[in-house]
Amino acid sequence: FCLRKCAFLSDNGLVSFAKAAGSLESLELEECHRVTQFGFFGSLINCGAKFKAISLVNCLGIKDLNVGLPPLPPCESLRSLSIRNCPGFGDASLAALGKLCPQLQNVELSGLHGITDVGFLPLLESCEAGLVKVNLSGCPNLGDKVVCKMADLHGWTLEMLNLDGCKISDAGLVAIAENCQLLSDLDVSKCTITDSGIAALARSNLINLQILSVSGCNLVSDK
């Protein structure tokens, strides 16, 4: 179910819909600016057992949580989370999502300047199933600490990783080379990696890389 540019959709309407649509598997909200974090989290809490994927795109009403959420029943069915270009979404919301959705496998957090390592680390520690596809493109405040932790905790399941525009250096690449044996698609465009980071990937016997993107990496040379 996709709701695009629905200017009159409120939090209450979204939560009521989530309660009523027991067979709903996927929900996408795009440019629904009246929806806030209360509608977003409320829909997750009230969705049915078949609910697998939720996506927020350009929803300007989403602001970071400034109050702690009470203990909530986890949304065990959710496998896929996508939040793109929602400038108010930040660390507190991300950490709360980790606790609420322990079975996530596919995570896309794109164009979010408000999230840092502090918010993303709790989500990595809460995910029990093992992340498979992770897209963090355009999140300039995520760095090596997140990548090293992800490689350590989820290297056994990770197949696709997009770090385009993140603060990633050679240390992140070394962690990937040592831990991510299933990884086939890696994008480190516009990162501060150097030849030695690429060499660590090339030397790794574990890694299964088929696609490597390094556009805009000015410290990588012909060597």
C-alpha positions as a Markdown table, in Angstrom:
| # | Residue | x | y | z |
|---|---|---|---|---|
| 1 | Phe | 0.0 | 0.0 | 0.0 |
| 2 | Cys | 1.5 | 3.3 | -1.1 |
| 3 | Leu | 0.4 | 6.8 | 0.1 |
| 4 | Arg | 2.0 | 9.6 | -1.9 |
| 5 | Lys | 1.5 | 13.3 | -1.3 |
| 6 | Cys | -1.5 | 12.7 | 1.0 |
| 7 | Ala | -1.6 | 16.1 | 2.7 |
| 8 | Phe | -4.5 | 15.3 | 5.0 |
| 9 | Leu | -3.3 | 11.9 | 6.3 |
| 10 | Ser | -2.8 | 12.2 | 10.1 |
| 11 | Asp | -1.2 | 10.1 | 12.7 |
| 12 | Asn | -4.5 | 8.8 | 14.0 |
| 13 | Gly | -5.6 | 7.9 | 10.5 |
| 14 | Leu | -2.4 | 5.9 | 9.8 |
| 15 | Val | -2.6 | 4.0 | 13.1 |
| 16 | Ser | -6.3 | 3.2 | 12.6 |
| 17 | Phe | -5.5 | 1.9 | 9.1 |
| 18 | Ala | -2.7 | -0.2 | 10.5 |
| 19 | Lys | -5.0 | -1.7 | 13.1 |
| 20 | Ala | -7.7 | -2.5 | 10.5 |
| 21 | Ala | -5.5 | -3.8 | 7.7 |
| 22 | Gly | -4.5 | -7.1 | 9.2 |
| 23 | Ser | -3.2 | -8.6 | 6.0 |
| 24 | Leu | -1.0 | -5.6 | 5.1 |
| 25 | Glu | 2.6 | -6.7 | 4.2 |
| 26 | Ser | 4.2 | -3.4 | 3.0 |
| 27 | Leu | 3.5 | 0.3 | 3.6 |
| 28 | Glu | 5.1 | 3.2 | 1.8 |
| 29 | Leu | 4.6 | 6.8 | 2.8 |
| 30 | Glu | 6.0 | 9.6 | 0.5 |
| 31 | Glu | 5.6 | 13.3 | 1.1 |
| 32 | Cys | 2.9 | 12.7 | 3.8 |
| 33 | His | 4.0 | 15.7 | 5.9 |
| 34 | Arg | 1.4 | 15.5 | 8.6 |
| 35 | Val | 2.6 | 12.1 | 9.8 |
| 36 | Thr | 5.0 | 12.4 | 12.7 |
| 37 | Gln | 7.0 | 9.8 | 14.7 |
| 38 | Phe | 3.9 | 9.0 | 16.7 |
| 39 | Gly | 2.1 | 7.8 | 13.6 |
| 40 | Phe | 5.1 | 6.0 | 12.3 |
| 41 | Phe | 5.8 | 4.1 | 15.6 |
| 42 | Gly | 2.1 | 3.7 | 16.2 |
| 43 | Ser | 1.6 | 1.9 | 12.8 |
| 44 | Leu | 4.5 | -0.4 | 13.6 |
| 45 | Ile | 3.1 | -1.4 | 17.0 |
| 46 | Asn | -0.4 | -2.0 | 15.7 |
| 47 | Cys | 0.4 | -3.8 | 12.4 |
| 48 | Gly | -0.6 | -7.4 | 11.8 |
| 49 | Ala | 1.6 | -10.4 | 11.8 |
| 50 | Lys | 2.2 | -10.3 | 8.0 |
| 51 | Phe | 3.7 | -6.9 | 8.0 |
| 52 | Lys | 7.2 | -7.1 | 6.5 |
| 53 | Ala | 8.3 | -3.7 | 5.1 |
| 54 | Ile | 7.9 | 0.0 | 5.8 |
| 55 | Ser | 9.2 | 2.9 | 3.8 |
| 56 | Leu | 9.3 | 6.7 | 4.5 |
| 57 | Val | 10.3 | 9.1 | 1.8 |
| 58 | Asn | 10.5 | 12.9 | 2.1 |
| 59 | Cys | 8.2 | 13.0 | 5.1 |
| 60 | Leu | 9.0 | 16.4 | 6.7 |
| 61 | Gly | 6.8 | 15.9 | 9.7 |
| 62 | Ile | 9.0 | 13.2 | 11.1 |
| 63 | Lys | 11.1 | 14.7 | 13.9 |
| 64 | Asp | 13.5 | 12.9 | 16.2 |
| 65 | Leu | 12.0 | 11.6 | 19.5 |
| 66 | Asn | 12.6 | 14.0 | 22.3 |
| 67 | Val | 10.8 | 11.7 | 24.8 |
| 68 | Gly | 11.7 | 8.1 | 25.6 |
| 69 | Leu | 9.3 | 5.6 | 24.4 |
| 70 | Pro | 7.6 | 3.3 | 27.0 |
| 71 | Pro | 8.4 | -0.4 | 26.7 |
| 72 | Leu | 6.6 | -1.6 | 23.6 |
| 73 | Pro | 5.9 | -5.0 | 22.1 |
| 74 | Pro | 8.4 | -5.7 | 19.3 |
| 75 | Cys | 7.3 | -5.9 | 15.7 |
| 76 | Glu | 8.7 | -9.4 | 15.0 |
| 77 | Ser | 7.5 | -9.6 | 11.4 |
| 78 | Leu | 9.3 | -6.5 | 10.0 |
| 79 | Arg | 12.2 | -7.5 | 7.7 |
| 80 | Ser | 12.7 | -4.3 | 5.7 |
| 81 | Leu | 13.1 | -0.7 | 6.8 |
| 82 | Ser | 13.6 | 2.2 | 4.4 |
| 83 | Ile | 13.9 | 5.9 | 5.4 |
| 84 | Arg | 15.0 | 8.3 | 2.7 |
| 85 | Asn | 15.4 | 12.1 | 2.8 |
| 86 | Cys | 13.5 | 12.7 | 6.1 |
| 87 | Pro | 15.7 | 15.4 | 7.6 |
| 88 | Gly | 14.2 | 15.3 | 11.1 |
| 89 | Phe | 14.9 | 11.6 | 11.6 |
| 90 | Gly | 17.8 | 11.2 | 14.0 |
| 91 | Asp | 19.7 | 9.0 | 16.5 |
| 92 | Ala | 16.9 | 8.6 | 19.2 |
| 93 | Ser | 14.4 | 7.3 | 16.6 |
| 94 | Leu | 16.9 | 5.0 | 15.1 |
| 95 | Ala | 17.9 | 3.5 | 18.5 |
| 96 | Ala | 14.2 | 3.0 | 19.4 |
| 97 | Leu | 13.6 | 1.3 | 16.0 |
| 98 | Gly | 16.4 | -1.2 | 16.8 |
| 99 | Lys | 14.6 | -2.4 | 19.9 |
| 100 | Leu | 11.2 | -2.4 | 18.2 |
| 101 | Cys | 12.2 | -4.4 | 15.1 |
| 102 | Pro | 14.7 | -7.1 | 16.1 |
| 103 | Gln | 14.3 | -9.2 | 12.9 |
| 104 | Leu | 15.4 | -6.6 | 10.3 |
| 105 | Gln | 17.4 | -7.9 | 7.4 |
| 106 | Asn | 17.3 | -5.1 | 4.9 |
| 107 | Val | 18.0 | -1.5 | 6.0 |
| 108 | Glu | 18.1 | 1.6 | 3.9 |
| 109 | Leu | 18.9 | 4.9 | 5.6 |
| 110 | Ser | 19.6 | 7.4 | 2.8 |
| 111 | Gly | 20.2 | 11.1 | 2.9 |
| 112 | Leu | 19.9 | 11.3 | 6.6 |
| 113 | His | 22.3 | 13.9 | 8.1 |
| 114 | Gly | 20.8 | 13.5 | 11.6 |
| 115 | Ile | 22.0 | 10.0 | 12.3 |
| 116 | Thr | 25.4 | 9.2 | 13.7 |
| 117 | Asp | 27.3 | 6.2 | 15.0 |
| 118 | Val | 25.6 | 6.8 | 18.4 |
| 119 | Gly | 22.2 | 6.0 | 17.0 |
| 120 | Phe | 23.2 | 3.3 | 14.6 |
| 121 | Leu | 25.2 | 1.1 | 17.0 |
| 122 | Pro | 22.2 | 0.2 | 19.2 |
| 123 | Leu | 20.3 | -0.9 | 16.0 |
| 124 | Leu | 23.2 | -3.1 | 15.0 |
| 125 | Glu | 23.2 | -4.8 | 18.4 |
| 126 | Ser | 19.4 | -5.3 | 18.4 |
| 127 | Cys | 19.2 | -7.0 | 15.0 |
| 128 | Glu | 19.0 | -10.7 | 15.8 |
| 129 | Ala | 18.4 | -12.2 | 12.3 |
| 130 | Gly | 21.6 | -10.8 | 10.7 |
| 131 | Leu | 21.5 | -7.9 | 8.2 |
| 132 | Val | 21.7 | -8.9 | 4.5 |
| 133 | Lys | 21.4 | -5.6 | 2.6 |
| 134 | Val | 22.4 | -2.2 | 4.1 |
| 135 | Asn | 22.3 | 1.1 | 2.2 |
| 136 | Leu | 23.6 | 4.1 | 4.1 |
| 137 | Ser | 24.3 | 6.4 | 1.1 |
| 138 | Gly | 24.3 | 10.1 | 1.8 |
| 139 | Cys | 24.7 | 9.7 | 5.6 |
| 140 | Pro | 27.8 | 11.8 | 6.1 |
| 141 | Asn | 27.9 | 11.4 | 9.9 |
| 142 | Leu | 28.3 | 7.6 | 9.9 |
| 143 | Gly | 31.9 | 6.4 | 10.2 |
| 144 | Asp | 34.3 | 3.5 | 10.7 |
| 145 | Lys | 32.9 | 2.6 | 14.1 |
| 146 | Val | 29.6 | 1.5 | 12.6 |
| 147 | Val | 31.2 | -0.4 | 9.7 |
| 148 | Cys | 33.6 | -2.3 | 12.1 |
| 149 | Lys | 30.7 | -3.2 | 14.4 |
| 150 | Met | 28.5 | -4.2 | 11.4 |
| 151 | Ala | 31.3 | -6.4 | 10.0 |
| 152 | Asp | 31.8 | -8.0 | 13.4 |
| 153 | Leu | 28.1 | -8.7 | 14.2 |
| 154 | His | 26.6 | -9.2 | 10.7 |
| 155 | Gly | 29.6 | -10.2 | 8.5 |
| 156 | Trp | 28.2 | -13.7 | 8.4 |
| 157 | Thr | 25.0 | -12.6 | 6.6 |
| 158 | Leu | 25.9 | -9.3 | 4.8 |
| 159 | Glu | 25.6 | -9.5 | 1.0 |
| 160 | Met | 25.2 | -5.8 | -0.1 |
| 161 | Leu | 26.6 | -2.7 | 1.6 |
| 162 | Asn | 26.4 | 0.9 | 0.2 |
| 163 | Leu | 28.5 | 3.5 | 2.1 |
| 164 | Asp | 28.5 | 6.2 | -0.6 |
| 165 | Gly | 29.3 | 9.5 | 1.1 |
| 166 | Cys | 29.9 | 8.1 | 4.6 |
| 167 | Lys | 33.0 | 8.9 | 6.7 |
| 168 | Ile | 34.7 | 5.6 | 5.9 |
| 169 | Ser | 38.5 | 5.2 | 5.9 |
| 170 | Asp | 40.8 | 2.2 | 5.3 |
| 171 | Ala | 40.0 | 0.9 | 8.8 |
| 172 | Gly | 36.4 | 0.2 | 7.7 |
| 173 | Leu | 37.6 | -1.7 | 4.6 |
| 174 | Val | 40.0 | -3.8 | 6.6 |
| 175 | Ala | 37.1 | -4.9 | 8.9 |
| 176 | Ile | 35.0 | -5.7 | 5.8 |
| 177 | Ala | 37.8 | -7.8 | 4.3 |
| 178 | Glu | 38.3 | -9.8 | 7.5 |
| 179 | Asn | 34.7 | -10.5 | 8.3 |
| 180 | Cys | 32.3 | -10.3 | 5.4 |
| 181 | Gln | 32.6 | -13.5 | 3.5 |
| 182 | Leu | 29.2 | -13.3 | 1.7 |
| 183 | Leu | 29.6 | -9.7 | 0.6 |
| 184 | Ser | 29.2 | -9.4 | -3.2 |
| 185 | Asp | 28.3 | -5.7 | -3.7 |
| 186 | Leu | 30.2 | -2.9 | -2.0 |
| 187 | Asp | 30.0 | 0.8 | -2.7 |
| 188 | Val | 32.5 | 3.1 | -1.0 |
| 189 | Ser | 32.1 | 6.1 | -3.4 |
| 190 | Lys | 33.2 | 9.5 | -2.0 |
| 191 | Cys | 34.9 | 7.9 | 1.0 |
| 192 | Thr | 38.4 | 8.7 | 2.3 |
| 193 | Ile | 39.8 | 5.2 | 1.5 |
| 194 | Thr | 43.3 | 4.8 | 0.0 |
| 195 | Asp | 45.3 | 2.2 | -1.9 |
| 196 | Ser | 46.0 | 0.3 | 1.3 |
| 197 | Gly | 42.3 | -0.2 | 2.0 |
| 198 | Ile | 41.8 | -1.5 | -1.6 |
| 199 | Ala | 44.8 | -3.8 | -1.1 |
| 200 | Ala | 43.3 | -5.3 | 2.1 |
| 201 | Leu | 40.2 | -6.2 | 0.1 |
| 202 | Ala | 42.3 | -7.7 | -2.7 |
| 203 | Arg | 44.3 | -9.8 | -0.3 |
| 204 | Ser | 41.3 | -11.2 | 1.5 |
| 205 | Asn | 40.6 | -14.9 | 0.8 |
| 206 | Leu | 37.3 | -14.7 | 2.5 |
| 207 | Ile | 35.6 | -12.1 | 0.4 |
| 208 | Asn | 33.2 | -12.9 | -2.5 |
| 209 | Leu | 33.1 | -9.4 | -4.1 |
| 210 | Gln | 31.6 | -9.1 | -7.5 |
| 211 | Ile | 30.8 | -5.3 | -7.6 |
| 212 | Leu | 33.1 | -2.6 | -6.1 |
| 213 | Ser | 32.3 | 1.1 | -6.6 |
| 214 | Val | 35.0 | 3.6 | -5.7 |
| 215 | Ser | 33.9 | 6.7 | -7.7 |
| 216 | Gly | 35.0 | 10.0 | -6.2 |
| 217 | Cys | 37.7 | 8.3 | -4.0 |
| 218 | Asn | 40.5 | 10.8 | -4.7 |
| 219 | Leu | 43.0 | 9.0 | -2.6 |
| 220 | Val | 42.9 | 5.8 | -4.6 |
| 221 | Ser | 45.6 | 5.8 | -7.3 |
| 222 | Asp | 46.6 | 3.7 | -10.3 |
| 223 | Lys | 48.6 | 1.6 | -7.9 |
